[in-house]
Amino acid sequence: MANAAAAVLYRIYELPWSTGLEQDSKFRKTAQIAIAALVVLALVIALLPVPPSDRTQVPEVPKRLAKLVLERKAPPPPPPPVVEKAPD
């Protein structure tokens, strides 16, 4: 009987889906490397030169779009207002 009680006290309570310390440290190391790589990539992209845009030039509208805008159908006229006659 004493052996059964001692076995319960020294039981390892670990869930089947829990990870070990080794896996946790591998994940943290991989996550830190990935975040560092993304930060470096973001800094490189931010420092790339951007050609200046000329805002005085108006971009040419494609003919298909201009045709679509010009051929727009006229909206139907609004319905005539309803006039109620007062009872005599």
PDB file of N, CA, C and O in Angstrom:
ATOM      1  N   MET A   1       0.826  -1.189   0.000  1.00  0.00           N
ATOM      2  CA  MET A   1       0.000   0.000   0.000  1.00  0.00           C
ATOM      3  C   MET A   1       0.870   1.251   0.000  1.00  0.00           C
ATOM      4  O   MET A   1       0.529   2.237  -0.654  1.00  0.00           O
ATOM      5  N   ALA A   2       1.957   1.228   0.704  1.00  0.00           N
ATOM      6  CA  ALA A   2       2.848   2.379   0.768  1.00  0.00           C
ATOM      7  C   ALA A   2       3.527   2.609  -0.575  1.00  0.00           C
ATOM      8  O   ALA A   2       3.819   3.749  -0.934  1.00  0.00           O
ATOM      9  N   ASN A   3       3.775   1.560  -1.302  1.00  0.00           N
ATOM     10  CA  ASN A   3       4.397   1.699  -2.619  1.00  0.00           C
ATOM     11  C   ASN A   3       3.464   2.401  -3.606  1.00  0.00           C
ATOM     12  O   ASN A   3       3.917   3.191  -4.434  1.00  0.00           O
ATOM     13  N   ALA A   4       2.185   2.118  -3.522  1.00  0.00           N
ATOM     14  CA  ALA A   4       1.211   2.742  -4.407  1.00  0.00           C
ATOM     15  C   ALA A   4       1.113   4.242  -4.129  1.00  0.00           C
ATOM     16  O   ALA A   4       1.009   5.037  -5.063  1.00  0.00           O
ATOM     17  N   ALA A   5       1.144   4.629  -2.873  1.00  0.00           N
ATOM     18  CA  ALA A   5       1.082   6.040  -2.513  1.00  0.00           C
ATOM     19  C   ALA A   5       2.346   6.756  -2.940  1.00  0.00           C
ATOM     20  O   ALA A   5       2.281   7.909  -3.367  1.00  0.00           O
ATOM     21  N   ALA A   6       3.490   6.108  -2.838  1.00  0.00           N
ATOM     22  CA  ALA A   6       4.752   6.712  -3.245  1.00  0.00           C
ATOM     23  C   ALA A   6       4.803   6.872  -4.758  1.00  0.00           C
ATOM     24  O   ALA A   6       5.377   7.837  -5.261  1.00  0.00           O
ATOM     25  N   ALA A   7       4.210   5.937  -5.482  1.00  0.00           N
ATOM     26  CA  ALA A   7       4.197   6.025  -6.946  1.00  0.00           C
ATOM     27  C   ALA A   7       3.358   7.209  -7.404  1.00  0.00           C
ATOM     28  O   ALA A   7       3.689   7.852  -8.400  1.00  0.00           O
ATOM     29  N   VAL A   8       2.290   7.501  -6.700  1.00  0.00           N
ATOM     30  CA  VAL A   8       1.423   8.625  -7.068  1.00  0.00           C
ATOM     31  C   VAL A   8       2.134   9.941  -6.797  1.00  0.00           C
ATOM     32  O   VAL A   8       1.977  10.893  -7.561  1.00  0.00           O
ATOM     33  N   LEU A   9       2.906  10.014  -5.734  1.00  0.00           N
ATOM     34  CA  LEU A   9       3.579  11.255  -5.392  1.00  0.00           C
ATOM     35  C   LEU A   9       4.688  11.601  -6.387  1.00  0.00           C
ATOM     36  O   LEU A   9       4.957  12.778  -6.628  1.00  0.00           O
ATOM     37  N   TYR A  10       5.319  10.605  -6.955  1.00  0.00           N
ATOM     38  CA  TYR A  10       6.421  10.857  -7.870  1.00  0.00           C
ATOM     39  C   TYR A  10       6.014  10.773  -9.336  1.00  0.00           C
ATOM     40  O   TYR A  10       6.868  10.648 -10.213  1.00  0.00           O
ATOM     41  N   ARG A  11       4.758  10.838  -9.593  1.00  0.00           N
ATOM     42  CA  ARG A  11       4.259  10.772 -10.964  1.00  0.00           C
ATOM     43  C   ARG A  11       4.531  12.092 -11.672  1.00  0.00           C
ATOM     44  O   ARG A  11       4.379  13.163 -11.085  1.00  0.00           O
ATOM     45  N   ILE A  12       4.924  12.012 -12.908  1.00  0.00           N
ATOM     46  CA  ILE A  12       5.177  13.225 -13.699  1.00  0.00           C
ATOM     47  C   ILE A  12       3.869  13.625 -14.375  1.00  0.00           C
ATOM     48  O   ILE A  12       3.311  12.877 -15.179  1.00  0.00           O
ATOM     49  N   TYR A  13       3.404  14.790 -14.040  1.00  0.00           N
ATOM     50  CA  TYR A  13       2.150  15.279 -14.611  1.00  0.00           C
ATOM     51  C   TYR A  13       2.471  16.103 -15.850  1.00  0.00           C
ATOM     52  O   TYR A  13       2.625  17.322 -15.776  1.00  0.00           O
ATOM     53  N   GLU A  14       2.569  15.432 -16.976  1.00  0.00           N
ATOM     54  CA  GLU A  14       2.879  16.101 -18.232  1.00  0.00           C
ATOM     55  C   GLU A  14       1.828  15.711 -19.255  1.00  0.00           C
ATOM     56  O   GLU A  14       1.516  14.531 -19.419  1.00  0.00           O
ATOM     57  N   LEU A  15       1.289  16.695 -19.934  1.00  0.00           N
ATOM     58  CA  LEU A  15       0.271  16.436 -20.939  1.00  0.00           C
ATOM     59  C   LEU A  15       0.927  15.958 -22.221  1.00  0.00           C
ATOM     60  O   LEU A  15       2.071  16.319 -22.499  1.00  0.00           O
ATOM     61  N   PRO A  16       0.225  15.153 -23.007  1.00  0.00           N
ATOM     62  CA  PRO A  16       0.837  14.615 -24.219  1.00  0.00           C
ATOM     63  C   PRO A  16       1.205  15.688 -25.240  1.00  0.00           C
ATOM     64  O   PRO A  16       2.136  15.494 -26.023  1.00  0.00           O
ATOM     65  N   TRP A  17       0.505  16.796 -25.247  1.00  0.00           N
ATOM     66  CA  TRP A  17       0.784  17.834 -26.238  1.00  0.00           C
ATOM     67  C   TRP A  17       1.730  18.912 -25.725  1.00  0.00           C
ATOM     68  O   TRP A  17       2.070  19.832 -26.469  1.00  0.00           O
ATOM     69  N   SER A  18       2.152  18.819 -24.496  1.00  0.00           N
ATOM     70  CA  SER A  18       3.088  19.814 -23.984  1.00  0.00           C
ATOM     71  C   SER A  18       4.472  19.565 -24.576  1.00  0.00           C
ATOM     72  O   SER A  18       4.858  18.426 -24.839  1.00  0.00           O
ATOM     73  N   THR A  19       5.201  20.646 -24.777  1.00  0.00           N
ATOM     74  CA  THR A  19       6.530  20.540 -25.374  1.00  0.00           C
ATOM     75  C   THR A  19       7.588  20.554 -24.288  1.00  0.00           C
ATOM     76  O   THR A  19       7.353  21.009 -23.169  1.00  0.00           O
ATOM     77  N   GLY A  20       8.742  20.051 -24.640  1.00  0.00           N
ATOM     78  CA  GLY A  20       9.835  20.028 -23.685  1.00  0.00           C
ATOM     79  C   GLY A  20      10.611  21.327 -23.726  1.00  0.00           C
ATOM     80  O   GLY A  20      10.357  22.183 -24.573  1.00  0.00           O
ATOM     81  N   LEU A  21      11.546  21.476 -22.823  1.00  0.00           N
ATOM     82  CA  LEU A  21      12.357  22.687 -22.763  1.00  0.00           C
ATOM     83  C   LEU A  21      13.226  22.830 -24.009  1.00  0.00           C
ATOM     84  O   LEU A  21      13.475  23.941 -24.478  1.00  0.00           O
ATOM     85  N   GLU A  22      13.685  21.698 -24.541  1.00  0.00           N
ATOM     86  CA  GLU A  22      14.536  21.746 -25.733  1.00  0.00           C
ATOM     87  C   GLU A  22      13.757  22.290 -26.933  1.00  0.00           C
ATOM     88  O   GLU A  22      14.278  23.106 -27.692  1.00  0.00           O
ATOM     89  N   GLN A  23      12.528  21.844 -27.102  1.00  0.00           N
ATOM     90  CA  GLN A  23      11.709  22.341 -28.208  1.00  0.00           C
ATOM     91  C   GLN A  23      11.367  23.811 -28.024  1.00  0.00           C
ATOM     92  O   GLN A  23      11.347  24.567 -28.995  1.00  0.00           O
ATOM     93  N   ASP A  24      11.098  24.222 -26.798  1.00  0.00           N
ATOM     94  CA  ASP A  24      10.805  25.630 -26.537  1.00  0.00           C
ATOM     95  C   ASP A  24      11.998  26.516 -26.870  1.00  0.00           C
ATOM     96  O   ASP A  24      11.831  27.590 -27.448  1.00  0.00           O
ATOM     97  N   SER A  25      13.183  26.078 -26.514  1.00  0.00           N
ATOM     98  CA  SER A  25      14.369  26.895 -26.808  1.00  0.00           C
ATOM     99  C   SER A  25      14.637  26.944 -28.313  1.00  0.00           C
ATOM    100  O   SER A  25      15.067  27.978 -28.824  1.00  0.00           O
ATOM    101  N   LYS A  26      14.393  25.849 -29.028  1.00  0.00           N
ATOM    102  CA  LYS A  26      14.550  25.856 -30.494  1.00  0.00           C
ATOM    103  C   LYS A  26      13.552  26.824 -31.135  1.00  0.00           C
ATOM    104  O   LYS A  26      13.895  27.571 -32.051  1.00  0.00           O
ATOM    105  N   PHE A  27      12.311  26.800 -30.637  1.00  0.00           N
ATOM    106  CA  PHE A  27      11.302  27.704 -31.185  1.00  0.00           C
ATOM    107  C   PHE A  27      11.674  29.164 -30.936  1.00  0.00           C
ATOM    108  O   PHE A  27      11.563  29.992 -31.840  1.00  0.00           O
ATOM    109  N   ARG A  28      12.114  29.484 -29.723  1.00  0.00           N
ATOM    110  CA  ARG A  28      12.498  30.871 -29.411  1.00  0.00           C
ATOM    111  C   ARG A  28      13.661  31.323 -30.296  1.00  0.00           C
ATOM    112  O   ARG A  28      13.666  32.449 -30.794  1.00  0.00           O
ATOM    113  N   LYS A  29      14.639  30.447 -30.486  1.00  0.00           N
ATOM    114  CA  LYS A  29      15.789  30.798 -31.318  1.00  0.00           C
ATOM    115  C   LYS A  29      15.360  31.030 -32.765  1.00  0.00           C
ATOM    116  O   LYS A  29      15.799  31.992 -33.396  1.00  0.00           O
ATOM    117  N   THR A  30      14.503  30.153 -33.292  1.00  0.00           N
ATOM    118  CA  THR A  30      14.000  30.316 -34.660  1.00  0.00           C
ATOM    119  C   THR A  30      13.173  31.589 -34.796  1.00  0.00           C
ATOM    120  O   THR A  30      13.301  32.303 -35.791  1.00  0.00           O
ATOM    121  N   ALA A  31      12.333  31.882 -33.815  1.00  0.00           N
ATOM    122  CA  ALA A  31      11.505  33.090 -33.858  1.00  0.00           C
ATOM    123  C   ALA A  31      12.374  34.340 -33.795  1.00  0.00           C
ATOM    124  O   ALA A  31      12.102  35.312 -34.501  1.00  0.00           O
ATOM    125  N   GLN A  32      13.405  34.335 -32.970  1.00  0.00           N
ATOM    126  CA  GLN A  32      14.291  35.497 -32.878  1.00  0.00           C
ATOM    127  C   GLN A  32      15.044  35.718 -34.180  1.00  0.00           C
ATOM    128  O   GLN A  32      15.205  36.861 -34.608  1.00  0.00           O
ATOM    129  N   ILE A  33      15.507  34.654 -34.815  1.00  0.00           N
ATOM    130  CA  ILE A  33      16.212  34.785 -36.096  1.00  0.00           C
ATOM    131  C   ILE A  33      15.268  35.324 -37.155  1.00  0.00           C
ATOM    132  O   ILE A  33      15.653  36.191 -37.939  1.00  0.00           O
ATOM    133  N   ALA A  34      14.029  34.822 -37.193  1.00  0.00           N
ATOM    134  CA  ALA A  34      13.058  35.282 -38.184  1.00  0.00           C
ATOM    135  C   ALA A  34      12.714  36.758 -37.981  1.00  0.00           C
ATOM    136  O   ALA A  34      12.630  37.508 -38.954  1.00  0.00           O
ATOM    137  N   ILE A  35      12.517  37.177 -36.751  1.00  0.00           N
ATOM    138  CA  ILE A  35      12.189  38.580 -36.468  1.00  0.00           C
ATOM    139  C   ILE A  35      13.368  39.478 -36.833  1.00  0.00           C
ATOM    140  O   ILE A  35      13.176  40.557 -37.395  1.00  0.00           O
ATOM    141  N   ALA A  36      14.585  39.041 -36.518  1.00  0.00           N
ATOM    142  CA  ALA A  36      15.762  39.841 -36.866  1.00  0.00           C
ATOM    143  C   ALA A  36      15.892  39.972 -38.381  1.00  0.00           C
ATOM    144  O   ALA A  36      16.209  41.052 -38.879  1.00  0.00           O
ATOM    145  N   ALA A  37      15.654  38.898 -39.113  1.00  0.00           N
ATOM    146  CA  ALA A  37      15.731  38.948 -40.576  1.00  0.00           C
ATOM    147  C   ALA A  37      14.673  39.893 -41.136  1.00  0.00           C
ATOM    148  O   ALA A  37      14.954  40.649 -42.065  1.00  0.00           O
ATOM    149  N   LEU A  38      13.472  39.861 -40.588  1.00  0.00           N
ATOM    150  CA  LEU A  38      12.411  40.754 -41.067  1.00  0.00           C
ATOM    151  C   LEU A  38      12.719  42.217 -40.764  1.00  0.00           C
ATOM    152  O   LEU A  38      12.415  43.092 -41.573  1.00  0.00           O
ATOM    153  N   VAL A  39      13.316  42.489 -39.610  1.00  0.00           N
ATOM    154  CA  VAL A  39      13.677  43.871 -39.265  1.00  0.00           C
ATOM    155  C   VAL A  39      14.753  44.371 -40.222  1.00  0.00           C
ATOM    156  O   VAL A  39      14.678  45.503 -40.700  1.00  0.00           O
ATOM    157  N   VAL A  40      15.754  43.537 -40.506  1.00  0.00           N
ATOM    158  CA  VAL A  40      16.813  43.938 -41.443  1.00  0.00           C
ATOM    159  C   VAL A  40      16.222  44.179 -42.832  1.00  0.00           C
ATOM    160  O   VAL A  40      16.563  45.164 -43.486  1.00  0.00           O
ATOM    161  N   LEU A  41      15.343  43.291 -43.281  1.00  0.00           N
ATOM    162  CA  LEU A  41      14.703  43.464 -44.584  1.00  0.00           C
ATOM    163  C   LEU A  41      13.870  44.746 -44.630  1.00  0.00           C
ATOM    164  O   LEU A  41      13.878  45.452 -45.638  1.00  0.00           O
ATOM    165  N   ALA A  42      13.157  45.049 -43.557  1.00  0.00           N
ATOM    166  CA  ALA A  42      12.352  46.273 -43.509  1.00  0.00           C
ATOM    167  C   ALA A  42      13.239  47.511 -43.570  1.00  0.00           C
ATOM    168  O   ALA A  42      12.895  48.487 -44.237  1.00  0.00           O
ATOM    169  N   LEU A  43      14.376  47.481 -42.880  1.00  0.00           N
ATOM    170  CA  LEU A  43      15.295  48.626 -42.918  1.00  0.00           C
ATOM    171  C   LEU A  43      15.902  48.806 -44.304  1.00  0.00           C
ATOM    172  O   LEU A  43      16.045  49.932 -44.779  1.00  0.00           O
ATOM    173  N   VAL A  44      16.254  47.710 -44.949  1.00  0.00           N
ATOM    174  CA  VAL A  44      16.822  47.797 -46.299  1.00  0.00           C
ATOM    175  C   VAL A  44      15.788  48.381 -47.271  1.00  0.00           C
ATOM    176  O   VAL A  44      16.121  49.243 -48.084  1.00  0.00           O
ATOM    177  N   ILE A  45      14.566  47.923 -47.189  1.00  0.00           N
ATOM    178  CA  ILE A  45      13.520  48.434 -48.081  1.00  0.00           C
ATOM    179  C   ILE A  45      13.247  49.904 -47.793  1.00  0.00           C
ATOM    180  O   ILE A  45      13.014  50.680 -48.721  1.00  0.00           O
ATOM    181  N   ALA A  46      13.271  50.299 -46.526  1.00  0.00           N
ATOM    182  CA  ALA A  46      13.011  51.698 -46.170  1.00  0.00           C
ATOM    183  C   ALA A  46      14.125  52.622 -46.669  1.00  0.00           C
ATOM    184  O   ALA A  46      13.878  53.795 -46.950  1.00  0.00           O
ATOM    185  N   LEU A  47      15.335  52.103 -46.779  1.00  0.00           N
ATOM    186  CA  LEU A  47      16.459  52.937 -47.198  1.00  0.00           C
ATOM    187  C   LEU A  47      16.673  52.968 -48.713  1.00  0.00           C
ATOM    188  O   LEU A  47      17.525  53.715 -49.194  1.00  0.00           O
ATOM    189  N   LEU A  48      15.925  52.180 -49.464  1.00  0.00           N
ATOM    190  CA  LEU A  48      16.064  52.195 -50.923  1.00  0.00           C
ATOM    191  C   LEU A  48      15.616  53.543 -51.475  1.00  0.00           C
ATOM    192  O   LEU A  48      14.640  54.113 -50.986  1.00  0.00           O
ATOM    193  N   PRO A  49      16.314  54.063 -52.488  1.00  0.00           N
ATOM    194  CA  PRO A  49      15.915  55.356 -53.051  1.00  0.00           C
ATOM    195  C   PRO A  49      14.619  55.229 -53.855  1.00  0.00           C
ATOM    196  O   PRO A  49      14.396  54.245 -54.560  1.00  0.00           O
ATOM    197  N   VAL A  50      13.791  56.234 -53.731  1.00  0.00           N
ATOM    198  CA  VAL A  50      12.521  56.279 -54.448  1.00  0.00           C
ATOM    199  C   VAL A  50      12.607  57.394 -55.475  1.00  0.00           C
ATOM    200  O   VAL A  50      12.948  58.522 -55.121  1.00  0.00           O
ATOM    201  N   PRO A  51      12.305  57.109 -56.748  1.00  0.00           N
ATOM    202  CA  PRO A  51      12.367  58.179 -57.743  1.00  0.00           C
ATOM    203  C   PRO A  51      11.309  59.243 -57.453  1.00  0.00           C
ATOM    204  O   PRO A  51      10.184  58.913 -57.079  1.00  0.00           O
ATOM    205  N   PRO A  52      11.661  60.502 -57.623  1.00  0.00           N
ATOM    206  CA  PRO A  52      10.676  61.563 -57.344  1.00  0.00           C
ATOM    207  C   PRO A  52       9.550  61.530 -58.378  1.00  0.00           C
ATOM    208  O   PRO A  52       9.785  61.296 -59.563  1.00  0.00           O
ATOM    209  N   SER A  53       8.351  61.763 -57.919  1.00  0.00           N
ATOM    210  CA  SER A  53       7.219  61.779 -58.831  1.00  0.00           C
ATOM    211  C   SER A  53       6.915  63.216 -59.240  1.00  0.00           C
ATOM    212  O   SER A  53       6.967  64.130 -58.416  1.00  0.00           O
ATOM    213  N   ASP A  54       6.598  63.406 -60.514  1.00  0.00           N
ATOM    214  CA  ASP A  54       6.283  64.726 -61.045  1.00  0.00           C
ATOM    215  C   ASP A  54       4.775  64.935 -60.936  1.00  0.00           C
ATOM    216  O   ASP A  54       4.003  64.357 -61.701  1.00  0.00           O
ATOM    217  N   ARG A  55       4.374  65.746 -60.003  1.00  0.00           N
ATOM    218  CA  ARG A  55       2.942  65.959 -59.779  1.00  0.00           C
ATOM    219  C   ARG A  55       2.350  67.011 -60.714  1.00  0.00           C
ATOM    220  O   ARG A  55       1.140  67.236 -60.694  1.00  0.00           O
ATOM    221  N   THR A  56       3.174  67.655 -61.525  1.00  0.00           N
ATOM    222  CA  THR A  56       2.635  68.633 -62.469  1.00  0.00           C
ATOM    223  C   THR A  56       2.089  67.944 -63.708  1.00  0.00           C
ATOM    224  O   THR A  56       1.223  68.494 -64.388  1.00  0.00           O
ATOM    225  N   GLN A  57       2.580  66.755 -64.012  1.00  0.00           N
ATOM    226  CA  GLN A  57       2.093  66.010 -65.167  1.00  0.00           C
ATOM    227  C   GLN A  57       0.822  65.247 -64.782  1.00  0.00           C
ATOM    228  O   GLN A  57       0.771  64.574 -63.753  1.00  0.00           O
ATOM    229  N   VAL A  58      -0.189  65.368 -65.622  1.00  0.00           N
ATOM    230  CA  VAL A  58      -1.439  64.653 -65.406  1.00  0.00           C
ATOM    231  C   VAL A  58      -1.333  63.319 -66.139  1.00  0.00           C
ATOM    232  O   VAL A  58      -1.017  63.298 -67.328  1.00  0.00           O
ATOM    233  N   PRO A  59      -1.588  62.215 -65.457  1.00  0.00           N
ATOM    234  CA  PRO A  59      -1.499  60.928 -66.156  1.00  0.00           C
ATOM    235  C   PRO A  59      -2.586  60.807 -67.215  1.00  0.00           C
ATOM    236  O   PRO A  59      -3.710  61.272 -67.024  1.00  0.00           O
ATOM    237  N   GLU A  60      -2.241  60.182 -68.325  1.00  0.00           N
ATOM    238  CA  GLU A  60      -3.198  60.033 -69.419  1.00  0.00           C
ATOM    239  C   GLU A  60      -4.229  58.980 -69.054  1.00  0.00           C
ATOM    240  O   GLU A  60      -3.892  57.909 -68.549  1.00  0.00           O
ATOM    241  N   VAL A  61      -5.496  59.298 -69.318  1.00  0.00           N
ATOM    242  CA  VAL A  61      -6.582  58.376 -69.014  1.00  0.00           C
ATOM    243  C   VAL A  61      -6.704  57.399 -70.178  1.00  0.00           C
ATOM    244  O   VAL A  61      -6.740  57.831 -71.330  1.00  0.00           O
ATOM    245  N   PRO A  62      -6.768  56.108 -69.915  1.00  0.00           N
ATOM    246  CA  PRO A  62      -6.930  55.140 -71.005  1.00  0.00           C
ATOM    247  C   PRO A  62      -8.225  55.382 -71.771  1.00  0.00           C
ATOM    248  O   PRO A  62      -9.224  55.814 -71.196  1.00  0.00           O
ATOM    249  N   LYS A  63      -8.202  55.102 -73.072  1.00  0.00           N
ATOM    250  CA  LYS A  63      -9.377  55.372 -73.911  1.00  0.00           C
ATOM    251  C   LYS A  63     -10.583  54.544 -73.485  1.00  0.00           C
ATOM    252  O   LYS A  63     -11.716  55.019 -73.553  1.00  0.00           O
ATOM    253  N   ARG A  64     -10.348  53.317 -73.049  1.00  0.00           N
ATOM    254  CA  ARG A  64     -11.474  52.478 -72.634  1.00  0.00           C
ATOM    255  C   ARG A  64     -12.192  53.081 -71.427  1.00  0.00           C
ATOM    256  O   ARG A  64     -13.421  53.060 -71.356  1.00  0.00           O
ATOM    257  N   LEU A  65     -11.429  53.612 -70.491  1.00  0.00           N
ATOM    258  CA  LEU A  65     -12.030  54.215 -69.303  1.00  0.00           C
ATOM    259  C   LEU A  65     -12.761  55.507 -69.676  1.00  0.00           C
ATOM    260  O   LEU A  65     -13.855  55.766 -69.176  1.00  0.00           O
ATOM    261  N   ALA A  66     -12.164  56.310 -70.544  1.00  0.00           N
ATOM    262  CA  ALA A  66     -12.816  57.549 -70.966  1.00  0.00           C
ATOM    263  C   ALA A  66     -14.113  57.243 -71.695  1.00  0.00           C
ATOM    264  O   ALA A  66     -15.112  57.936 -71.504  1.00  0.00           O
ATOM    265  N   LYS A  67     -14.105  56.210 -72.527  1.00  0.00           N
ATOM    266  CA  LYS A  67     -15.306  55.827 -73.266  1.00  0.00           C
ATOM    267  C   LYS A  67     -16.387  55.357 -72.299  1.00  0.00           C
ATOM    268  O   LYS A  67     -17.562  55.676 -72.483  1.00  0.00           O
ATOM    269  N   LEU A  68     -16.010  54.614 -71.289  1.00  0.00           N
ATOM    270  CA  LEU A  68     -16.962  54.126 -70.303  1.00  0.00           C
ATOM    271  C   LEU A  68     -17.607  55.291 -69.558  1.00  0.00           C
ATOM    272  O   LEU A  68     -18.813  55.278 -69.310  1.00  0.00           O
ATOM    273  N   VAL A  69     -16.824  56.283 -69.205  1.00  0.00           N
ATOM    274  CA  VAL A  69     -17.350  57.432 -68.477  1.00  0.00           C
ATOM    275  C   VAL A  69     -18.240  58.279 -69.376  1.00  0.00           C
ATOM    276  O   VAL A  69     -19.274  58.772 -68.924  1.00  0.00           O
ATOM    277  N   LEU A  70     -17.864  58.459 -70.635  1.00  0.00           N
ATOM    278  CA  LEU A  70     -18.637  59.297 -71.540  1.00  0.00           C
ATOM    279  C   LEU A  70     -19.954  58.644 -71.953  1.00  0.00           C
ATOM    280  O   LEU A  70     -20.935  59.342 -72.210  1.00  0.00           O
ATOM    281  N   GLU A  71     -19.984  57.321 -72.018  1.00  0.00           N
ATOM    282  CA  GLU A  71     -21.199  56.633 -72.461  1.00  0.00           C
ATOM    283  C   GLU A  71     -22.122  56.268 -71.306  1.00  0.00           C
ATOM    284  O   GLU A  71     -22.974  55.393 -71.458  1.00  0.00           O
ATOM    285  N   ARG A  72     -21.976  56.897 -70.191  1.00  0.00           N
ATOM    286  CA  ARG A  72     -22.812  56.595 -69.036  1.00  0.00           C
ATOM    287  C   ARG A  72     -24.264  56.950 -69.344  1.00  0.00           C
ATOM    288  O   ARG A  72     -24.543  58.009 -69.906  1.00  0.00           O
ATOM    289  N   LYS A  73     -25.181  56.066 -68.976  1.00  0.00           N
ATOM    290  CA  LYS A  73     -26.605  56.310 -69.227  1.00  0.00           C
ATOM    291  C   LYS A  73     -27.117  57.415 -68.307  1.00  0.00           C
ATOM    292  O   LYS A  73     -26.679  57.545 -67.164  1.00  0.00           O
ATOM    293  N   ALA A  74     -28.040  58.195 -68.820  1.00  0.00           N
ATOM    294  CA  ALA A  74     -28.654  59.257 -68.007  1.00  0.00           C
ATOM    295  C   ALA A  74     -29.585  58.603 -66.992  1.00  0.00           C
ATOM    296  O   ALA A  74     -30.283  57.645 -67.323  1.00  0.00           O
ATOM    297  N   PRO A  75     -29.602  59.103 -65.769  1.00  0.00           N
ATOM    298  CA  PRO A  75     -30.502  58.510 -64.772  1.00  0.00           C
ATOM    299  C   PRO A  75     -31.954  58.787 -65.151  1.00  0.00           C
ATOM    300  O   PRO A  75     -32.245  59.817 -65.760  1.00  0.00           O
ATOM    301  N   PRO A  76     -32.864  57.888 -64.800  1.00  0.00           N
ATOM    302  CA  PRO A  76     -34.275  58.115 -65.137  1.00  0.00           C
ATOM    303  C   PRO A  76     -34.810  59.328 -64.380  1.00  0.00           C
ATOM    304  O   PRO A  76     -34.346  59.636 -63.282  1.00  0.00           O
ATOM    305  N   PRO A  77     -35.788  60.012 -64.970  1.00  0.00           N
ATOM    306  CA  PRO A  77     -36.337  61.203 -64.284  1.00  0.00           C
ATOM    307  C   PRO A  77     -37.049  60.771 -63.003  1.00  0.00           C
ATOM    308  O   PRO A  77     -37.576  59.662 -62.915  1.00  0.00           O
ATOM    309  N   PRO A  78     -37.057  61.654 -62.024  1.00  0.00           N
ATOM    310  CA  PRO A  78     -37.732  61.298 -60.775  1.00  0.00           C
ATOM    311  C   PRO A  78     -39.239  61.186 -60.992  1.00  0.00           C
ATOM    312  O   PRO A  78     -39.781  61.856 -61.870  1.00  0.00           O
ATOM    313  N   PRO A  79     -39.909  60.372 -60.227  1.00  0.00           N
ATOM    314  CA  PRO A  79     -41.361  60.241 -60.395  1.00  0.00           C
ATOM    315  C   PRO A  79     -42.056  61.539 -59.999  1.00  0.00           C
ATOM    316  O   PRO A  79     -41.581  62.276 -59.136  1.00  0.00           O
ATOM    317  N   PRO A  80     -43.173  61.799 -60.636  1.00  0.00           N
ATOM    318  CA  PRO A  80     -43.889  63.049 -60.298  1.00  0.00           C
ATOM    319  C   PRO A  80     -44.383  62.984 -58.848  1.00  0.00           C
ATOM    320  O   PRO A  80     -44.709  61.912 -58.338  1.00  0.00           O
ATOM    321  N   PRO A  81     -44.430  64.138 -58.203  1.00  0.00           N
ATOM    322  CA  PRO A  81     -44.885  64.148 -56.802  1.00  0.00           C
ATOM    323  C   PRO A  81     -46.367  63.779 -56.712  1.00  0.00           C
ATOM    324  O   PRO A  81     -47.169  64.143 -57.573  1.00  0.00           O
ATOM    325  N   VAL A  82     -46.700  63.065 -55.672  1.00  0.00           N
ATOM    326  CA  VAL A  82     -48.082  62.654 -55.460  1.00  0.00           C
ATOM    327  C   VAL A  82     -48.799  63.787 -54.734  1.00  0.00           C
ATOM    328  O   VAL A  82     -48.379  64.231 -53.665  1.00  0.00           O
ATOM    329  N   VAL A  83     -49.898  64.243 -55.349  1.00  0.00           N
ATOM    330  CA  VAL A  83     -50.685  65.319 -54.744  1.00  0.00           C
ATOM    331  C   VAL A  83     -51.963  64.706 -54.198  1.00  0.00           C
ATOM    332  O   VAL A  83     -52.743  64.107 -54.938  1.00  0.00           O
ATOM    333  N   GLU A  84     -52.167  64.858 -52.921  1.00  0.00           N
ATOM    334  CA  GLU A  84     -53.378  64.330 -52.298  1.00  0.00           C
ATOM    335  C   GLU A  84     -54.440  65.427 -52.280  1.00  0.00           C
ATOM    336  O   GLU A  84     -54.178  66.571 -51.908  1.00  0.00           O
ATOM    337  N   LYS A  85     -55.618  65.047 -52.684  1.00  0.00           N
ATOM    338  CA  LYS A  85     -56.723  66.035 -52.684  1.00  0.00           C
ATOM    339  C   LYS A  85     -57.417  65.982 -51.328  1.00  0.00           C
ATOM    340  O   LYS A  85     -57.628  64.917 -50.748  1.00  0.00           O
ATOM    341  N   ALA A  86     -57.757  67.154 -50.855  1.00  0.00           N
ATOM    342  CA  ALA A  86     -58.453  67.250 -49.569  1.00  0.00           C
ATOM    343  C   ALA A  86     -59.914  66.880 -49.791  1.00  0.00           C
ATOM    344  O   ALA A  86     -60.503  67.264 -50.801  1.00  0.00           O
ATOM    345  N   PRO A  87     -60.498  66.149 -48.869  1.00  0.00           N
ATOM    346  CA  PRO A  87     -61.940  65.808 -49.025  1.00  0.00           C
ATOM    347  C   PRO A  87     -62.806  67.073 -48.900  1.00  0.00           C
ATOM    348  O   PRO A  87     -62.529  67.956 -48.089  1.00  0.00           O
ATOM    349  N   ASP A  88     -63.861  67.132 -49.726  1.00  0.00           N
ATOM    350  CA  ASP A  88     -64.770  68.311 -49.725  1.00  0.00           C
ATOM    351  C   ASP A  88     -65.781  68.271 -48.657  1.00  0.00           C
ATOM    352  O   ASP A  88     -66.596  69.186 -48.544  1.00  0.00           O
TER     353      ASP A  88
END
